[in-house]
Amino acid sequence: MRFSRLITKTMRRDPAEAETPSHRYMLKAGMVFQVAAGVYSYLPLAWRSLRKIEAIIREEMDAAGGQEVRLPVLQPMELWEESGRRKAFGENLFTLQDRRRRPMVLAPTHEEVISLIAKTHVQSYRDLPRIPYQIQTKFRDEPRSRGGLIRVREFDMKDAYSMDADAEGLDASYEAMAQAYRNIYRRCGLPAVMVDADSGAIGGRDSHEFILPASTGEDTILRCAGCDYAANLEKAEAVKPSLPVEDPLPLKEVSTPGVRTIAELCEFLGVPENRTLKAVFYSADGEIVFVTIRGDLEVNEVKLTTYLKAKDLRLATEEETRAASLVAGSASAVGLTGIRCVMDDSVLLGSNFLVGANKPETHLQNANHPRDFQLEEVTDIALAEEGQPCVKCGEPLEALRGIEVGHIFKLGTFYSETLGVYYLDSEGNRRPVIMGCYGIGVGRLLAAAIEQNHDEQGIIFPAPIAPYHVHIVGLNLTEEAVSQEADALYDRLWDAGIECLYDDRPDESAGVKFNDADLLGLPLRLVISRRALRNGAVEIRRRAGDDKPVLTPSQDVESTIREMLSGG
């Protein structure tokens, strides 16, 4: 492709609306065009990269036993109401009515439709396993689109669905998909990390995310350098510090005027936070839930939501708190009745805690479970933190920011039982199909690659997903000899199967061309100039790193390019 014909305009200044490096550089490089908030057109450079990513995905999905399909974006609302996900997705679900006023959905994912298809095509255990997949446009009405292609309202996603006869089959399909994902990211040149994750509105039992490390990522993962443990912060577990074992002391009331927070309480009475229990009030689908957790820990609301199986979890309002007769700032489970209570298991790792007395400006010393309060709902609802010991090996956990570029789920029988997807086993018994689902955001993967691979000048594309492999910069093109040599080299490289973008603009300065080459970030830059022509050579330089240009004889250009692209 000749630069003079390329449908793009590079920018000299940073766009004011850009929030992240990928957003900034994709706009500056003319890779995308914003149509509306969270809605983008892909221009030729971005589309070439996306097609390369899609080709890698298709090859790996096919190799893992997948079969490509195409499912409709437009779906009847009753399917979503039948599965229960109309409420789970809430306002993120795009809805509309057709001309007959039938409610419809612009699908954010396709579990419902694939279940409907399976209901017709899977009759016997002989029809299993199956893994249909597609690369399709999805719609989610995000409350705040951000980061260019990182979080958008219209996006392309590869979604696959496994169907198996039993749990062992699901495990095999799940591992096959996990390995396919590892292969995809490796072939794209991206070091994604597989981590434990929460299933969210998709539902299901086990799930894992693939996180691409990037300082601008909106996800935080905790991982252990001593073993293979890694988890999204929403799902991560850690060893909670135990306190010295003490004999229970008598419960004692103490006046705490003006004290409402754990920090104020600890300062007032001179006790550490881990010797206190704090109370947090939530509304879960309209029901007030009283949460007790040790004062040195924070509630992980995703874990709590999952435990409660709540569709809507939020902090209770002051009005709701008063209506439940809860005393904000001085509440505890001691003597509390008539309200659902959930306790973090950290409470079991200590004794003689300082807690609220359920009356204003008053606390209790030496509260112990189960002597002074007995709670049956005890589970891990604490937010794990960097530095806490790993649950597998005890080494300190480290925090890492990143971008989710893939998510896989073991759905189990939720959709098959809900939507009636059954098969007959070898003995003629009717059983639900065991399902899994597997997603990769294609546009997000491209944006994440740029978030991880850039510098102050622009993008640094990994070679496998670069729009072109070589950026030919022609200098002194007003001179016929130089122009002819550059044109000839451009044709030679394409004939040799080497993808090239040729900056053939005769009137632009060397500085502008070099800046654009750095901005676009193709793996190799070739410079054709009067000086190079005199030496019968071409100047070749990598975009990544600080390598000096290599002056290469013209006849060796193709072999040198292939060697450099292969890592030589």
Secondary structure, 3 states (H helix, E strand, C coil): CEHHHCCCCCCCCCCCCCCCHHHHHHHHCCCEEEEECCEEEECHHHHHHHHHHHHHHHHHHHHCCCEECCCCCEEEHHHHHHHCHHHHHHHHCEEEECCCCCEEEECCCCHHHHHHHHHHHCCEHHHCCECEEEEEEEECCCCCCECCCCECCEEEEEEEEEEECCHHHHHHHHHHHHHHHHHHHHHCCCCCEEEECCCHHHCCCCEEEEEEECCCCCEEEEEECCCCCEEECCCCCCCCCCCCCCCCCCCEEEECCCCCCHHHHHHHHCCCHHHEEEEEEEEECCEEEEEEEECCCCECHHHHHHHHCCCCEEECCHHHHHHCCCCCCCCCCCCCCCCEEEEEHHHHHCCCEEEECCCCCEEEEEECCCCCCCCCCEECCECCCCCCECCCCCCEEEEEEEEEEEEEEEEECHHHHHHCCEEECCCCCEEECEEEEEEEEHHHHHHHHHHHCECCCCECCCHHHCCCCEEEEECCCCCHHHHHHHHHHHHHHHHCCCCEEEECCCCCCHHHHHHHHHHHCCCEEEEECHHHHHCCEEEEEECCCCCCCEEEEHHHHHHHHHHHHCCC
